[in-house]
C-alpha cells in the first residue's frame, strides 16, 4: 500500500503533464455537494478519455493522489493502462479537457472530444457554485488554470436544448453493448472519431451480440446537436458489414468497370 502511494506521489511531483487539480473554497462544504463534485471530476476525465481513444475504450487509469484539508484540493494523476501503447494519452486527454472547459466558459459551443455525458459532468461545476458553501471552484494543470463561472452551466444548457431529429444512417465498429437502463449499442464512427450511442429494441439483441467487434450499418432516427455531433440513434435496422480490408480498392473497381463487369 505504501509503495503504491509513494509511486503516485512521485508521479505527481515529477510530472509536468499528467495531473489535474480541483480546488474548492467556501465557508461550508456539504457532503452531498462534495460527493457530486468528486464524481463529476473523475467521470469527466474518464469520459473524455473514452470519447477520444481510437477504440472507444479507456486508455488511462486515474488515481486520486492527494486530498488536502482546509480548502478542498483534489489532485488526480493519469497513468496509461498500457505504457507502450498509450504513453502520450495522459497529455492528449488533459489537453482536450482543459481546452474544452475554457471553450464552455466562453461560449455555447460543443468542444472537440466532449460527449453528451462529458457536457453533463462539466455542468456540475457551474451548477454547484454558491456563495453560502462552494463559493469558488478552480482547476489547475501545469501552467493552465481557470476559475469556474456560473455561465458555464448556462452555456451547456443552451447546447443541450438545441437538437434536431432526422432519419439517417451511420457505419462504424460496434464496440459495446449495454443493457443497463435503456439498452444501447456503442458504434465507433471513424469519420467523426467518436462513439455514438444507439438505442435498440429487444428483437435486435441477438444480431447485435453477433456483430460485436465488427463493422456495422445502423439506420434509424438520429438526434443531433444543431451544428454539432450526433447524440444518439433509435435503431430500426442493423446490418453487419465486411471488414475494411475485404472491400475492393479504387483500382479494382475501375478495372471491373473497364472490363464491363
Backbone as a ProteinNet text record, in pm:
[ID]
protein_1_A
[PRIMARY]
XXXXXXXXXXXXXXXXXXXXXXXXXXXXXXXXXXXXXXXXXXXXXXXXXXXXXXXXXXXXXXXXXXXXXXXXXXXXXXXXXXXXXXXXXXXXXXXXXXXXXXXXXXXXXXXXXXXXXXXXXXXXXXXXXXXXXXXXXXXXXXXXXXXXXXXXXXXXXXXXXXXXXXXXXXXXXXXXXXXXXXXXXXXXXXXXXXXXXXXXXXXXXXXXXXXXXXXXXXXXXXXXXXXXXXXXXXXXXXXXXXXXXXXXXXXXXXXXXXXXX
[TERTIARY]
84	0	87.4	191.7	279.6	357.8	398.5	471.1	386.8	256.7	166.9	150.1	132.5	114.4	239	360	482.7	502.9	460.3	469.8	381.7	257.5	166.6	219	272	323.9	440.8	530.6	644.6	601.5	494.7	442.4	391.1	322.1	266.9	378.3	481.6	588.8	676.1	697.3	789.9	727.1	594.4	529.2	488.2	500.7	450.3	331.7	285.3	183.5	61.3	71.5	-29.5	-116.5	-123.9	-207.8	-308.2	-421.1	-522.5	-574.3	-577.5	-620.7	-751.3	-846	-972.7	-965.3	-985.6	-982.3	-1117.4	-1164.9	-1293.6	-1274.8	-1316.5	-1310.1	-1450.5	-1471.4	-1600.9	-1614.6	-1721.8	-1740.3	-1792.9	-1843.1	-1911.5	-1907.9	-1883.7	-1871.2	-1971.2	-2092.8	-2190.7	-2139.9	-2162.1	-2110.5	-2169.8	-2300.5	-2362.3	-2305	-2274	-2212.2	-2069.1	-1996.9	-1860.1	-1858.9	-1950.6	-1959.1	-1992.2	-2084.5	-2122.6	-2005.5	-1929.4	-1813.4	-1706.1	-1679.3	-1576.4	-1615.7	-1741.6	-1788.7	-1779.3	-1820.8	-1817.9	-1675.1	-1584.5	-1442.6	-1384.4	-1400	-1345.1	-1422.5	-1555	-1636.1	-1602.5	-1575.4	-1538.5	-1408	-1309.7	-1179.4	-1190.5	-1262.7	-1274.7	-1359.8	-1461.1	-1547.7	-1470.6	-1390.4	-1311.8	-1207	-1146.9	-1052.1	-1119.2	-1234.5	-1306.1	-1350.8	-1398.9	-1452.2	-1343.6	-1221	-1114.2	-1017.7	-1033.7	-943.4	-985.1	-890.3	-916.6	-1020.2	-1018.7	-1107.7	-1235.9	-1246.4	-1362.7	-1358.4	-1240.3	-1223.3	-1127.3	-1121.1	-1036.1	-888.9	-805.5	-661.6	-583.6	-653.5	-587.6	-655.5	-575.5	-627.7	-600.8	-708.8	-694.8	-692.2	-598.4	-586.5	-590.1	-663	-661.6	-534.7	-442.4	-311.6	-309.3	-393.4	-393.4	-523	-567.6	-680.6	-635.7	-625.4	-578.6	-696.5	-686	-795.8	-788.2	-872.4	-890.2	-981.2	-930.5	-999.8	-980.3	-1071.4	-1059.3	-969.5	-865.4	-776.5	-762.6	-811.9	-807.7	-723.2	-616.1	-529	-542.2	-571	-579.9	-458.5	-398.9	-283.4	-321	-275.3	-309.5	-198.1	-234.6	-140.2	-189.3	-110.4	-154.2	-184	-293.4	-326.2	-216.6	-166.5	-55.8	49.7	162.5	265.5	319.2	331.7	386.8	289.4	159.9	59.7	3.3	-5.1	-78.8	7.1	135	228.3	188.4	137.3	104.8	-37.9	-119	-260.2	-286.6	-214.5	-242.3	-232.3	-127.7	-111	-223.6	-258	-362.3	-497.3	-532.1	-663.2	-673.4	-568.2	-571.5	-582.2	-521.7	-533.4	-677.7	-745	-885.6	-972.7	-948.5	-1028.6	-1010.6	-886.5	-862.3	-912.3	-887.8	-937.7	-1090.4	-1149.2	-1294.6	-1359.1	-1302	-1355.4	-1344.3	-1230.4	-1213.7	-1319.8	-1344.2	-1441.6	-1582.5	-1618.4	-1751.7	-1770.6	-1661.9	-1671	-1697.5	-1648.6	-1656.4	-1784.1	-1833.9	-1945.8	-2022.6	-2140.1	-2225.6	-2193.2	-2068.3	-2022.5	-1967.8	-1994.3	-1950.1	-1801.3	-1720.7	-1577.2	-1549.5	-1443	-1399.6	-1369.4	-1415	-1387.7	-1484.3	-1584.7	-1682.4	-1812.4	-1848.4	-1975.4	-2086.1	-2208.1	-2320.4	-2295.4	-2237.8	-2207.2	-2102.1	-1999	-1894.5	-1951.6	-2044.5	-2111.2	-2187.5	-2256.6	-2335.1	-2243.9	-2130.8	-2038.2	-1977.6	-1945.9	-1888.4	-1987.3	-2114.4	-2217.9	-2224.5	-2193.2	-2199.5	-2122.7	-2005.6	-1918.4	-1974.3	-2046.3	-2114.3	-2240.9	-2306.2	-2434.6	-2419.5	-2310.7	-2298.9	-2233.8	-2193.7	-2138.5	-2244.1	-2204.1	-2297.4	-2216	-2244.1	-2166.5	-2175.3	-2280.8	-2300	-2220.4	-2170.9	-2091.6	-1976	-2002.7	-1896.4	-1882.8	-1812.3	-1807.7	-1715.9	-1612.2	-1518.8	-1470	-1467.9	-1417.5	-1312.4	-1192.7	-1083.2	-1025.2	-974.6	-898.8	-757.9	-660.6	-522	-450.4	-375.3	-291.4	-168.5	-52.6	71.7	59.5	74.8	69.9	-70.6	-169.6	-308.2	-390.2	-476.9	-571.1	-692.3	-804.6	-925.8	-1017.7	-1091.3	-1195.7	-1329.9	-1411	-1540	-1639.1	-1709.8	-1813.9	-1950.6	-2058.2	-2192.7	-2234.2	-2176.3	-2214.8	-2179	-2084.9	-2053	-2178	-2254.6	-2377.2	-2480.8	-2493.7	-2593.8	-2554	-2424.3	-2379	-2411.4	-2390.2	-2420.6	-2571.1	-2650.6	-2796.5	-2838.1	-2774.3	-2804.8	-2771.2	-2660.4	-2618.1	-2717.5	-2755	-2837.4	-2982.6	-3024.4	-3162.1	-3177.3	-3067.8	-3076.1	-3039.6	-3139.4	-3117.3	-3218.2	-3184.4	-3274.9	-3282.1	-3393.3	-3411.9	-3436.7	-3378.1	-3396.8	-3358.4	-3408.3	-3372.4	-3242.6	-3156.7	-3029.1	-2955.8	-2832	-2753.9	-2610.7	-2543.5	-2400.7	-2336.9	-2206.8	-2129.5	-2012.7	-1975.9	-1863.7	-1849.7	-1761.1	-1737.8	-1824.2	-1896.2	-1978.2	-1883.4	-1858.5	-1756.5	-1813.9	-1944.9	-2000.9	-2150.5	-2201	-2344.1	-2374.5	-2471.4	-2510.9	-2658.3	-2689.4	-2828.7	-2871.6	-2789.6	-2824.5	-2916.8	-3035.5	-3132.5	-3186.9	-3184	-3229.9	-3117.4	-3137.3	-3027.3	-2978.8	-2847.1	-2788.2	-2662.5	-2626.4	-2501.3	-2408.6	-2279.4	-2181.1	-2116.4	-2141.3	-2083.4	-1977.8	-1854.4	-1741.3	-1734.2	-1765.6	-1770	-1634.2	-1568.5	-1432.7	-1428.4	-1534.1	-1535.7	-1538.4	-1626.4	-1638.4	-1544.8	-1479.2	-1385.6	-1449.7	-1573.1	-1639.8	-1734.9	-1771.9	-1865.9	-2006.2	-2098.7	-2236.2	-2326.1	-2406.7	-2499.4	-2619.7	-2649.9	-2759.7	-2856.2	-2975	-3074.9	-3145.4	-3161.9	-3219.2	-3327	-3412.7	-3521.8	-3474.4	-3553.6	-3515.5	-3489.5	-3568.5	-3555.1	-3422.6	-3347.4	-3217.3	-3100.5	-3130.6	-3022.9	-2929.5	-2984.2	-2900.2	-2814.1	-2873.2	-2798.1	-2684.7	-2714.3	-2612.6	-2500.8	-2536.8	-2437.3	-2342.9	-2397.6	-2315.3	-2225	-2266.8	-2191.9	-2086.6	-2079.7	-1985.9	-1842.1	-1773.5	-1636.6	-1624.7	-1738.8	-1738.8	-1792.4	-1765.8	-1823.3	-1973.1	-2050.9	-2195.8	-2252.9	-2370.4	-2452.8	-2573.7	-2599.3	-2712.6	-2799.7	-2930	-3025.5	-3133	-3175.7	-3282.8	-3299.9	-3370.7	-3397.6	-3279.5	-3209.5	-3090.2	-3126	-3073.1	-3083.6	-2945.9	-2938.3	-2810.1	-2815.8	-2704.6	-2694.3	-2695.2	-2760.4	-2756.5	-2612.1	-2557.5	-2417.4	-2321.6	-2362.2	-2276.8	-2285.9	-2236	-2230	-2363.7	-2369.8	-2486.1	-2487.9	-2606.8	-2621.5	-2652.4	-2753.6	-2789.1	-2877	-2904.8	-2989.6	-3088.1	-3214.5	-3313.1	-3307.2	-3248.4	-3215.3	-3340	-3353.1	-3458.9	-3401.4	-3275.4	-3211.2	-3064.4	-3017.3	-2877.6	-2824.7	-2713.9	-2653.9	-2504.4	-2449.7	-2305.1	-2241.8	-2130.7	-2060.2	-1927.8	-1875	-1744.8	-1635.9	-1524.6	-1414.6	-1358.4	-1295.1	-1243.2	-1145.5	-1058.4	-957.8	-1016.8	-1146.6	-1212.2	-1282.3	-1289.5	-1354.8	-1263	-1317.5	-1233.9	-1170.9	-1049.2	-982.8	-1037.6	-1003.1	-1048.6	-999.7	-872.9	-817.7	-889.6	-928.2	-1000.9	-1139.5	-1205.6	-1337.1	-1326.1	-1224.3	-1204.9	-1174.5	-1094.4	-1059.7	-1184.6	-1276.6	-1400.6	-1489.4	-1491.9	-1573	-1520.5	-1387.3	-1328.6	-1355.8	-1362	-1385.8	-1533.9	-1616.5	-1760.4	-1828.9	-1767.1	-1829.5	-1929.6
-120.3	0	125.2	125.9	240.1	258.5	145.7	154	220	182.9	241.8	390.5	429.3	570.3	650.8	595.4	667.5	678.7	574.8	578.3	690.2	700.2	805.1	942.6	957.3	1086.1	1131.1	1036.5	1070.9	1111.2	1048.7	1085.7	1228.5	1264.1	1399	1501.6	1471.8	1567.3	1581	1470	1472.1	1498.5	1496.1	1509.4	1652.4	1694	1825.2	1809.2	1688.7	1666.1	1590.2	1514.4	1413.2	1437.9	1557.8	1582.9	1694.4	1683.7	1788.7	1804.9	1928	1955.6	2033.5	1985.2	2054.2	2117.7	2248.7	2319.9	2385.9	2374.4	2432.1	2515	2641.4	2729.8	2773.4	2795.1	2842	2828	2883.7	2881.7	2748.1	2662.4	2541.3	2437.8	2311.4	2206.7	2093.4	2103.1	1994.3	1864.8	1752.9	1624.9	1586.2	1610.2	1569.1	1647	1775	1854.1	1809	1777.2	1728.9	1598.8	1508.2	1381	1404.7	1496.7	1526.7	1585.4	1674.1	1734.5	1631.1	1543	1440.6	1342.1	1297.2	1203.3	1266.8	1391.6	1459.5	1482.3	1509.1	1529.2	1405.1	1290.1	1165.5	1121	1133.9	1091.9	1173.2	1303.2	1387.2	1338.6	1309.7	1264.7	1131	1036.5	904.8	911	997.2	1009.1	1067.1	1170.7	1230	1130.6	1055	950.6	851.6	800.7	702.4	761.7	885.4	950	977.6	1002.6	1041.5	928.6	811.5	700	636.1	577.1	518.8	406.8	330.3	214.4	245	365.9	398.6	335	285.6	224.5	308.9	281.2	358.6	324.5	428.3	409.9	458.9	522.2	581.9	535.9	509.2	485.1	611.2	671.8	793.5	757.5	815.6	791	924	928.7	1047	1039.3	1130.7	1123.7	1197.6	1300.2	1374	1449.8	1459.5	1545.1	1624.8	1757.7	1842.2	1911.8	1928.4	1986.9	2139.9	2204.9	2349.2	2376.4	2442.5	2440.4	2299.7	2257.3	2123.3	2129.4	2046.1	2036	1887.5	1848.5	1708.3	1699.8	1623.7	1607.5	1466.8	1458.8	1331.4	1316.2	1197.3	1169.6	1062.5	1080.4	989.5	889	760.1	652.2	574.2	564.2	486.7	342.1	289.2	148.4	60.3	98.1	27.8	132.1	129.5	232	238.5	122.7	118.2	174.7	138.4	179.2	318.3	355.8	477.1	581.2	583.9	671.5	818.5	861.3	1004.1	1040.4	941.2	967.2	1062.9	1054.3	1149.7	1294.5	1327.1	1464	1501.9	1409.7	1436	1458.9	1372.8	1383.2	1510.7	1543.4	1665.8	1790.1	1786.1	1898.9	1916.5	1804.8	1810.9	1864	1816	1857.7	2007	2052.9	2193.7	2288.6	2252.7	2337.8	2336	2219.7	2208.6	2293.8	2292.7	2374.8	2523.3	2563	2703.3	2743.2	2655.2	2687.5	2699.2	2609.1	2613.1	2735.6	2785.3	2908.6	3029.9	3021.1	3137	3139.5	3021.3	3021.1	2889.6	2890.3	2771.1	2688.6	2642.3	2557.2	2427.2	2315.6	2185.7	2168.3	2146.2	2126.3	1991.7	1985.6	1858.4	1760.7	1636.8	1533.9	1529	1617.4	1619.7	1555.6	1445.3	1378.5	1444.3	1395.4	1446.8	1423.9	1308	1279.5	1375.8	1404.1	1496.9	1636.9	1677.8	1806.9	1806.7	1696.1	1686.3	1693	1621.7	1624.6	1764.5	1831.8	1966.7	2065.5	2049.6	2141.3	2144.4	2031.8	2021.6	2134.4	2168.6	2264.6	2406.5	2440.3	2570.2	2568.7	2451.8	2438.5	2448.7	2392.9	2385.6	2509.5	2605	2729.4	2800.7	2843.1	2911.6	2985.8	3113.1	3194.7	3142.3	3063.7	3015	2888.3	2819.5	2698.4	2687.9	2635.1	2622.3	2754.7	2849.6	2986.1	2999	2914.7	2921.7	2781.3	2752.3	2624.3	2654.5	2593.7	2617.7	2484.7	2488	2375.7	2423.6	2333.7	2368.3	2245.6	2266.4	2161	2226.3	2205.2	2263.6	2416.4	2475	2620	2672.9	2583.7	2624	2624.8	2724.7	2724.9	2809.2	2780	2857.8	2850	2956.9	2958.5	2943.6	2851.9	2823.6	2936.1	2977.3	3079.3	3014.3	3071.6	3015.3	3005.6	3090.4	3089.3	2958.7	2881.1	2750.3	2663.3	2661.1	2580.2	2632.5	2764.4	2820.1	2795.1	2799.4	2768.2	2624.2	2532.9	2391.5	2371.4	2444.3	2436.1	2480.3	2583.9	2628.9	2521.4	2453.6	2347.7	2232.6	2187.2	2066.5	2089.8	2216.3	2244.6	2246.3	2263.7	2281.8	2152.4	2068.8	1944.1	1933.6	1851.1	1823.1	1673	1625.8	1483	1458.9	1351	1314.8	1167.3	1105.4	967	963.5	871.4	857.3	733.7	720.3	601.3	637.4	546.8	559	422.2	422.8	299.2	311.7	200.6	200.8	65.3	56.8	-68.8	-72.5	-182.1	-199.9	-237.4	-142.4	-161.3	-199	-179.4	-211.8	-235.7	-312.7	-333.4	-313.2	-229.2	-204.8	-238.9	-315	-348.9	-285	-192.8	-120.1	-4.5	-1.3	102.7	79.4	182.7	171.6	110.3	-13.3	-84.7	-12	-18.2	58.2	-8.3	30	-10.9	109.5	82.7	186.9	161.1	247.6	231.1	339.1	294.7	386	427.1	554.8	607.6	665.2	608.5	650.3	791.5	834.4	968.5	1075.8	1058.9	1157.7	1127.9	1009.1	967.9	973.7	923.9	919.6	801.2	761	651.2	707.7	658.6	707.8	605.2	653.2	565.1	534.7	405.7	361.9	276.7	329.2	255.3	154.5	31.1	-72.5	-153	-217.7	-297.9	-440.1	-512	-646.7	-741.1	-726.2	-820.7	-808.4	-700.4	-684	-729.1	-778.8	-810.4	-918.9	-1030.6	-1140.2	-1095.5	-1017.7	-967.1	-875.3	-793	-703.4	-781.8	-884.2	-965.6	-1032.6	-1083.7	-1148.5	-1048.4	-921.4	-819.5	-748	-778.6	-710.4	-724.9	-611.5	-612	-601.7	-601	-595.2	-460.8	-430.8	-312.7	-335	-229.3	-240.9	-119.1	-137.9	-29.7	-15.4	105.7	131.4	240.4	212.8	310.9	335.8	462.2	494.2	643.8	681.3	822.5	880.3	974.8	1034.8	1164	1179.8	1308.4	1372.3	1494.3	1561.6	1705.1	1751.3	1891.3	1976.9	2092.7	2185.8	2234	2214.7	2247.8	2171.4	2052.3	1973.7	1825.3	1741.4	1597.6	1527.8	1403.5	1319	1281.8	1283.1	1249.3	1100.3	1052.7	910.4	874.2	745.2	694.8	593.6	603.7	499.9	399.3	283.7	190.5	121.2	121.5	46.8	-66.3	-52.4	-155.7	-167.2	-290.4	-317.3	-427.2	-398.6	-498	-506.3	-626.6	-644.4	-622.1	-548.7	-517.1	-593.1	-616.2	-681.3	-590.4	-647.5	-564.5	-476.7	-366.3	-269.4	-333.7	-424.5	-484.2	-583.8	-615.7	-705.8	-629.8	-497.8	-416.8	-397.7	-389.1	-367.5	-229.2	-220	-90.7	-11.6	117.4	202.2	147.4	102.2	48.7	-78.8	-161.7	-284.5	-253.2	-152.6	-112.2	-58	27.4	83.1	-25.6	-125.7	-235.9	-313	-334.4	-406.2	-324.7	-192.6	-107.3	-108.5	-106.4	-108.9	-241.8	-347.9	-480.5	-505.1	-407.5	-419.9	-516	-540	-631.8	-557.8
0	0	0	88.6	96.5	-32.4	-96.1	-222.3	-329.2	-334.1	-434.7	-409.9	-281.7	-250.2	-285.4	-255	-286.6	-436.1	-511.7	-657.6	-713.6	-662.5	-709.8	-673.2	-550.6	-506.9	-593.5	-628.1	-711.3	-850.9	-901.7	-1033.1	-1031.3	-922.7	-912.2	-903.3	-821.3	-800.7	-925	-997.7	-1109.3	-1243.2	-1254.1	-1384.2	-1411.2	-1538.2	-1579	-1672.8	-1691.8	-1793.3	-1743.6	-1635.9	-1609.5	-1488	-1435.9	-1319	-1344.9	-1277.8	-1279.6	-1137.8	-1089.8	-952.3	-952.4	-873.4	-848.8	-710.6	-702.3	-574.5	-549.3	-425.9	-387.6	-261.3	-266.2	-149.5	-111.5	18.6	64.7	213.9	269.4	414.7	468.3	377.4	423.9	312.3	347.3	246.3	272.2	219.3	236.6	172.7	241	193.1	58.6	38.7	-87.3	-205	-183.3	-289.8	-317.6	-211.2	-228.9	-309.3	-275.2	-347.9	-494.4	-521.5	-659.2	-737.3	-672.7	-738.6	-767.5	-671.3	-689.8	-799.6	-798	-901.1	-1040	-1052.3	-1182.4	-1229.5	-1137.3	-1168.1	-1235	-1170.8	-1224.9	-1348.3	-1345.7	-1461.3	-1585.5	-1569.7	-1684.5	-1746.4	-1662.8	-1713.1	-1785.9	-1728.5	-1791.5	-1918	-1919.8	-2037.6	-2155.8	-2132.4	-2241	-2291	-2200.4	-2240.3	-2335	-2295.1	-2376.9	-2509.9	-2507.3	-2627	-2730.4	-2685.1	-2777.7	-2811.3	-2750.1	-2782.1	-2914.3	-2984.5	-3116.2	-3110.1	-3001.3	-2989.3	-2913.9	-2856.3	-2775.3	-2637.5	-2596.1	-2464	-2380.7	-2251.2	-2161.6	-2183.1	-2186	-2201.8	-2080.1	-1985.8	-1869.7	-1741	-1641	-1505.9	-1424	-1375.1	-1295	-1146.9	-1075.3	-931.2	-857.4	-746.4	-659.3	-576.3	-602.2	-537	-404.6	-390.5	-264	-246.7	-122	-84.3	36.9	22.2	130.6	198.1	327.6	405.6	401.9	483.6	476.9	360.1	257.9	130.1	72.8	-13.8	-71.7	-194.6	-197	-311.6	-346	-462.2	-505.5	-631.9	-625.8	-742.2	-798.4	-928.5	-998.7	-1088.3	-1086.2	-1170.7	-1272.2	-1395.2	-1504.4	-1527.3	-1527.4	-1556.1	-1676.6	-1784.5	-1901.4	-1863.9	-1916.3	-1893.8	-1950.7	-2069	-2133.1	-2167.5	-2095.7	-2111.5	-2254.6	-2318.4	-2453.7	-2556.6	-2544.1	-2642.9	-2616.8	-2489.5	-2453.7	-2382.1	-2412.8	-2341.3	-2350.4	-2465.6	-2485.3	-2446.7	-2411.2	-2386.7	-2269.1	-2156.6	-2047.4	-2092.7	-2167	-2216.9	-2312.3	-2403	-2502.3	-2436.5	-2340	-2274.5	-2191.5	-2116.9	-2036.8	-2125.3	-2242.3	-2335.2	-2380.9	-2411.8	-2453.7	-2339.3	-2217.8	-2102	-2074.6	-2067.9	-2033.1	-2142.8	-2269.7	-2378.1	-2383	-2351.6	-2351.6	-2243.6	-2123.6	-2014.8	-2050.7	-2106.4	-2148.5	-2250.6	-2347.7	-2452.2	-2395.7	-2304.3	-2244.4	-2156.2	-2098.7	-2019.3	-2108.9	-2233.3	-2323.4	-2407.6	-2448.8	-2543.4	-2538.2	-2600.1	-2605	-2729	-2736.9	-2846.2	-2788.6	-2856.9	-2807.8	-2834.9	-2732.4	-2754.5	-2822	-2899.1	-2956.4	-2843.3	-2860.1	-2760.7	-2644.7	-2642.3	-2533.5	-2580.1	-2518.3	-2545.9	-2464.8	-2482.1	-2403	-2254.1	-2220.3	-2079.4	-2025.1	-2105.4	-2061.4	-2037.7	-2121.4	-2100.2	-1967.9	-1940.7	-1817.2	-1693.4	-1698.7	-1585.1	-1567.8	-1678.4	-1671	-1610.7	-1645.1	-1597.3	-1444.4	-1382.2	-1236.7	-1168.9	-1221.4	-1153.7	-1156.9	-1263	-1264.8	-1181.9	-1177.3	-1106.8	-955.4	-898.5	-752.2	-690.4	-773	-717.5	-633.4	-513.5	-424.4	-319.1	-299.8	-205.9	-62.9	-31	106.2	134.9	32	56.9	-42.6	-163.5	-263.6	-339.1	-278.5	-331.8	-452.6	-460.3	-573.1	-608.5	-738.3	-787.9	-893.7	-877.5	-970.4	-1019.1	-1142.2	-1196.9	-1228	-1208	-1239.5	-1293.6	-1402.8	-1459	-1520	-1456.4	-1505	-1514.2	-1633	-1647.6	-1674.1	-1678.5	-1707.4	-1579.2	-1566.1	-1454.1	-1493.5	-1430.1	-1456	-1334.8	-1311.3	-1208.8	-1278.4	-1230.1	-1293.4	-1264.7	-1369.4	-1356.7	-1378	-1319.1	-1337.7	-1484	-1569.3	-1711.3	-1779.1	-1721.8	-1780.4	-1785.9	-1677.1	-1673.7	-1772.5	-1784.3	-1876	-2021.8	-2052	-2187.7	-2224	-2129.6	-2156.1	-2171	-2093.8	-2109.6	-2249.9	-2301.7	-2438.3	-2540.7	-2520.1	-2613	-2611.9	-2493.5	-2482.4	-2523.3	-2529.8	-2572.3	-2724.2	-2797	-2942	-3014.9	-3039.5	-3113.2	-3227.3	-3324.9	-3435.2	-3456.8	-3514.4	-3539.2	-3687.8	-3739.7	-3879.3	-3896.9	-4002.4	-4030.6	-4110.2	-4073.4	-4142.2	-4095	-4136.6	-4103.9	-4070	-4001.8	-3975.4	-3998	-4020.1	-4026.7	-3930.5	-3870	-3777.2	-3712.1	-3615.6	-3543.8	-3418.7	-3400.2	-3280.5	-3165.9	-3075.3	-2972	-2836	-2816.5	-2684.7	-2692.1	-2595.7	-2577.5	-2429.7	-2399.2	-2261	-2242.7	-2137.7	-2107.9	-1976.8	-1925.4	-1803	-1839.3	-1778.3	-1812	-1951.3	-2034.9	-2173.3	-2255.4	-2303.9	-2368.1	-2493.4	-2513.9	-2623.9	-2676.4	-2797.5	-2861.3	-2863	-2864.1	-2888.3	-3022.7	-3120.2	-3254.3	-3274.4	-3296	-3314	-3459.5	-3485.1	-3620.2	-3656.8	-3759.4	-3793.8	-3850.6	-3916.6	-3977.1	-3869	-3769.6	-3662.4	-3545.8	-3550.3	-3445	-3307.1	-3297.5	-3167.4	-3163.4	-3042.5	-3023.5	-3008.6	-3090.7	-3091.1	-3022.3	-2929.1	-2857.3	-2945.4	-2961.5	-3048.4	-2966.7	-2937.7	-2861.4	-2952.7	-2904.8	-2990.8	-2918.5	-2997.4	-2943.1	-2912.6	-2831.3	-2788.2	-2904.8	-3011.6	-3123.1	-3197.3	-3171.5	-3237.5	-3149.4	-3029.9	-2935.6	-2988.2	-3039.2	-3087.5	-3205.2	-3294.2	-3409.5	-3362.1	-3262.2	-3208.7	-3140.8	-3065.8	-2996.3	-3096.1	-3206.9	-3309.1	-3382.2	-3385.5	-3459.6	-3374.6	-3244.6	-3155.6	-3207	-3220.8	-3270.1	-3421.1	-3491.4	-3638.2	-3687.4	-3814.1	-3877.4	-3898.1	-3871.9	-3886	-3956.3	-4011.8	-4068	-3977.6	-3931.1	-3842.2	-3904.2	-3915.4	-3968.2	-3864	-3851.7	-3758.5	-3742.4	-3636.4	-3607.1	-3529.6	-3592.9	-3534.8	-3462.2	-3340.4	-3269.8	-3271.4	-3321.5	-3341.4	-3293.9	-3235.2	-3198.4	-3324.8	-3318.9	-3430.8	-3447.6	-3566.8	-3596.7	-3505.5	-3460.4	-3372	-3401.9	-3310	-3334.3	-3311.2	-3357.4	-3330.9	-3182.9	-3123.6	-2981.7	-2965.9	-3037.1	-3032	-3150.8	-3164.1	-3272.3	-3214.6	-3254.3	-3224.4	-3340.1	-3315.8	-3424.1	-3478.7	-3611.5	-3679.2	-3764.3	-3807.1	-3889	-3849.1	-3839.5	-3804.6	-3896.4	-3966.7	-4055.2	-4030.6	-4037.6	-4027.7	-4164	-4167.2	-4291.2	-4297.2	-4417.5	-4428.8	-4372.6	-4326.3	-4276.2	-4386.7	-4346.6	-4443.6	-4540.5	-4490.7	-4578.9	-4678.4	-4661.9	-4757	-4868.8	-4856.4	-4958	-5078.2	-5199.9	-5318.3	-5316.8	-5368.9	-5377.9	-5496.4	-5501.2	-5612.7	-5746.4	-5751.3	-5876.3	-5918.7	-5821.3	-5853.8	-5909.7	-5852.8	-5902.3	-6044.6	-6068.8	-6202.8	-6304.9	-6262.6	-6353	-6393.8	-6296.4	-6326.6	-6420.1	-6398.5	-6485.4	-6629.1	-6643.1	-6777	-6847.1	-6764	-6821.3	-6847.5	-6807	-6829.2	-6736.3	-6618.8	-6522.2	-6435
[MASK]
+++++++++++++++++++++++++++++++++++++++++++++++++++++++++++++++++++++++++++++++++++++++++++++++++++++++++++++++++++++++++++++++++++++++++++++++++++++++++++++++++++++++++++++++++++++++++++++++++++++++++++++++++++++++++++++++++++++++++++++++++++++++++++++++++++++

